[in-house]
Amino acid sequence: MEVMPDLSRTTRHALQEAILQPRFYTTDFDEIDRLGIAHMQDEFEWTLGQFANDYNKGHFVRNEEFEANFDDMPERSTFIDFLERSCTAEFSGCLLYAEMYKHLHDPTLRTIFKYMSRDEGRHAGFLNKSMRDLNVALDLGMLQTRKQYTHFKPKFIYYATYLSEKIGYARYITIYRHLQQHPQDIIHPIFKWFEQWCNDEYRHGEFFALLMRSQPELLRGANVRWIRFFLLAVYATMYLNDARRADFYAALGLDWRQYDQDVIRLTNRIVTQVFPVSLPIDNPKFYQHLDACVAYDRQMQALARRKDPLALAQQARLRAAIGARLATVYMMKPVPTTRENRWPGLAGFPHYRPLTAGEGVVV
């Protein structure tokens, strides 16, 4: 077993600020408070009812499988890294949504954010308990008070958080379905909780899709360029992160590259429910450029411990090369959303439809 000093080391790592690290966010709450949603009030109230149902109220309960000894589990250190990143990201959502509840005045929006903060808090707590089993639990109070907060405009919060929730769903469900078919690759029981867990992520994304649809200006004009930017940023960040952790995915019986491409394909379909464009992931050049970024990043990792001028110059050149590749991907023609390719919704997942006279809410 790792000793207690690992606790502070893990927390210190989570406190670091880096491009590929999870971040904490704040925003202009007064601007969000000025949003007008009355023209879609019925749909927001229906969504509020979905959160009030609290489908996963009894889901996050640990069983005897968590009492096993995981000292010799495969890829223990990279699994801890996975838990740390996931816990930090979930806690980030918990804090952001709690601040929304604190600052907003519209009762429907406030209550929705309160419920979403509840969900994310549960997720973070469940992950942190698994870290505690390994003697590396995060000090969430320290993260809350000492981690740097990044200020985003409200519309950037909508785009980024919507994508985070939807790609989170895609990641969790893809792992869960793989392990269903290959139970011999389950290295820890937490993965058995992913199916219902990821429905929380999907439901959160549905709310942000509704919020953006209620403000049509967010989905047209110059904002389409921002949508493309955030799509690429989210996909590329995941791709580079997971390439660094190929051994972890191999321990689950997954090829990281195929896994990421499956996740991107699903997410790129889902986002057509609200975004007017998606990225051209079927163009072979899309992944050629991302794979080149991975190769550059690996060269940077090999140079990371060197501080001599030559190594620093090489790292700067490689960072510029990654930036140039991503800029090239950004300039690729996006795929317009049409009636034919629009995401139809998740099979079996409740979604709103207008009520007819005398009809109650149908879920």
N, C-alpha and C positions, 0 to 999 in steps of 0.2 A: 504493500500500500504506500502511496505517496504521502509525505508528512505535511503537516499543517502549513509550512511556509509556501507550499504550492498555492494555497488560497490567495495570498496577497499577490503572488506572481501572476496568477490568472486574472485577478482583478486589474492589476497594473496593465496587463496586455489589452484587456477590454477598454481601458481608458485611453489607449493610444489613438491618435488621429492619423488615418492614412486613407488613400483613395479607395482601397478595396475593403476597408473596415466599416462595419455598421455604424451609423451616426444617430445622434439625437437631434431632433428638429424643434424649432419654434417658428411662429409666423405672426402675421398681422391679424389678431383675433377680431379687432374692430371691423376690418374689411369683411371678414367672414360673417360677422354679425349683421351686416347690411344686406346679405343675400335675401332675395325674395323667392320664396318657394310656395306661396299661396296658390299659384296656378296649378301646382301638382300636389296639393296637400293630401289628397286621398292616397296617392301612391306613397308618399312619405309616411303617412299614418299606417299603411299596410306594412311597410318595411319596419317601422317601429314595433308593430305586433310580432313580426318574425323574431326580432331580437328579444322581445319580452318572453317569447316562448321558451327561450334558454334551452335549446335542444341538447346541449352538451353539459347540462348541470351536473349530471352524475357520471360523466365520462372519465374525468381526470382523477381516477382513483387507482393507486398503485396496488398490485397484488404480490403474491409470494415470489413471483419471478424476479422482482427487483431486489430480493434479498440474497441473490446469488453472489458469489465472489467473482469480480470482473478483473482481477489483477492480471490475468493471462489472456484477456480477450484480444482478438486480432485488432491491430491498428488502434491501440488504446489512446495514444497521444493524439492522433488525428480525430478520433471520436470525441475526445475532450474538446478539441478545437471546434468541431462541428456543434457540440452542445453550447460552447461559449458564444459563438457567433449567432446561433439561433436564439439563445436566451437574451443576448444583448439587443437583437433586432425586435424580439417580441416585447421586451421591456420598453424599448424606444416607442413602440406603438402605444403601449399602456400609458406612458407619460404624456404623449402628445394628445391622445384622446381625452385623458383626464383634464388637461388644460383647456381643451375645447369645451368640456362640460362646465368648467369653472368660469370661463369668460363669456360664453355665448348666452343669449337671452331667449331665443326662440325655444319654446318648451319641447317641441318635437326633435329638433336637432340636438339639443342638450341631452335629452334622454337617450337618443341613439348613440351619441358619443360615450355616454356613461356605460352603456351596455357593451360597446366595443372595447372600452378600457377594461371592463370586467373580463372579457374573453382573453385579451392579450395578457392581462395579469395572471390568469390561470395558466396560460401557456408558459409564460416565463417561470412561474413557480414550479410547474411540473418538470421543466427542463433543469431548473436549478437543484431540485431534489435529486435528480439523477447525477448531477455534478457532485453534490454532497456525498453521494455514495462512493465517489472516487476521490474524496477529500480535496476537491478543487472548486467548491461552490463559489459563485460570484457574490461579492458584497454589493447588492443592488442599491442600498442606501448610499454607498460611496459613489456608485455610478451616477445616481440621480443628482448628487450635489457637486461632483467634481468633473464629470465628463463635459467636454465642450459642446455647446448647442449651436447648430447651424441654422441661420435664419433663412427661410424660404418664403417667397411670395405665396399667397394662398393657392393660386392656380398651379404652382409647381408642387405644392403639397398634394393637391388633388391628383395630378398626373403621376407623381412618384409613388404615392401611397396606394393608389388604385393598382398600379403595376406590381408593386411589392406584394399586395394581397393576392393578386391573381397568379403571379409566378410562384408565390408560396404554395398556393393550392396545387399548381401543376407539379411542383417539385415533390411535395408530400405524396400526392396520389400516384405519381409515377414510381416512387420508391415502394409504396405500399403494394401496388399491383405486381411489381416484380417479385417482392418477397412472398406474396401470396402463392406465386407459382414456384418459387424456389425457397421454401422455408429453411432449408439447410444453411442459407446465407444470412439468417437473422442473428446478428452478433450481439444484440441487446433488445430487451423486451419493449423499449420505448417505441420502436417502429411499428408495433402492433396497434398502437393508438392513432396512427396517422390518418386512417380513413375518415373518421368522424371529425377529427381535429381539423383536417384541411377544409371541411365544410364551413367552419368558422371563417377561415381565410376567404373562401369564395363568397360567403355572405357579406363580409366587410367590403369586398370589392364591388358587390352589387349596389351597396349604398353609395359608394363614390361614383359609380356609373350613373346612378340616378341623380346625384348632385350635379354632375357635369351636364347631363341632359337638361336639367332645369335651368341651366345658364348657357344657352346655345352659342354665345360668343366665344366660349372656351374651346369650341370644337370647329372653328372656322378661321379663315384669314391667316394672319401671321402666327396664330397659335398652333396651326398645323405643323409648323416647323419645330415648335417646342415639343409637340407630341412625338414627332420623329426622333428628336434628340433624346427624350427620356426613354423611348423604346430601345434605342441603340445603347444608351448608357446602362440600362438594366440588363439587357442581354449580354453585353460585352463584359460587364463586371462579374456576372455569374460565370461566364465562360473562362475568364482569367483565374477567378478564385478556384473553380473546380479543377482546372488543369493543374494547379498547385497541389491539389489533394487527390490526385489520381489513385494513390494507394488505398485511400479510405473507400472510394467507390468500388475498387477492385475487391476489397474485403466483403462488400455487399453483393459481389457477383455482377457488378455493373462496369461497363466501359464508360468512363466519365464523358468522353466526347459524344458517344451515341446517346447517353442519358441527357446531356445538355441540349442536344439537338431535338430530342423528343420533347423536352420541357419547353423549349423555344417554339416548337411547332404548335403545341397545344396552346400556349399563351398567346401566340400570334393569331390563332383562330379566335380565342376568347375575346380579345380586345376589339374585334370588329363589332361587338355588341354596342359600342359607344364611339370608338375612334373612327374618323372618316378615312383613315389610311392605316395600313400595317406595313411591316418591312418586307422586302423581297427575298425572303429566306430560301426560296426555291431557285434563285439565281446562284449557280455554282460559285461565282466570285464572292458571294456573301461570306461563306465559310472559309474560302481561301484566304481572305483578308483576316478573319478572326484567328485562323490557325497561324498565320504569320505573326499576329500579335502575341500569341502564346509562345512562339519560338523566341521572339524578342524578349518576352518577360522571363523566360527561362535563362537566357543569357544574362539578364539583369540580376536574377537571383544568384547566379554563379559569381557575380562581381560584388554582391551585397556587402561582404565583409571587408572588402578592400577600400581604403580611403586615400590611396595615392592619386595624384592628378590624372594619370592616364585612365585609371578605372573610373573615376568620376566623369571624365569626358566621354568614355564609352557608354556609361549609364545614361548620360544626357542625350547622346545620339540615339540610343535605343528607345528612350521615352519619346523622343521626337518621331521616331519611326512608327511607334505605336499610334501616336496622335495622327500621323499622316494616313495610316491605314484606316483608322476609324473615320477620319474626315472623308476618305474615298467611299467608305460604306454609306456614310450619311448622304452623300451626293447621289447615290443610286436611286433610281426612280421608285417611289413607294407604290404599294398596291392599293388602289382605291377600294373602299368598302362599297359593296353593291348588295342589292336584295338577294342575289344568288349566293354570295359568300359570307353573308352576315351570320354571326354565331347565333344558333337557334335557342340557346339556353342549355343548362345542364340537365340531362335526362333524370326525371324523378325529383328534381329540385323545385321547391315551391317558387313560383314567381307570379307577380301581380297581373291581373287583368281587370279592366273597368267593370264595375258592377252594373247590373240591369235592375230595373225597378223591382223592389221587393226581394232582392237577392242579398244574402249575407256574404261575408268575406269567404272566398273559396281559397284554400291553400292546398 
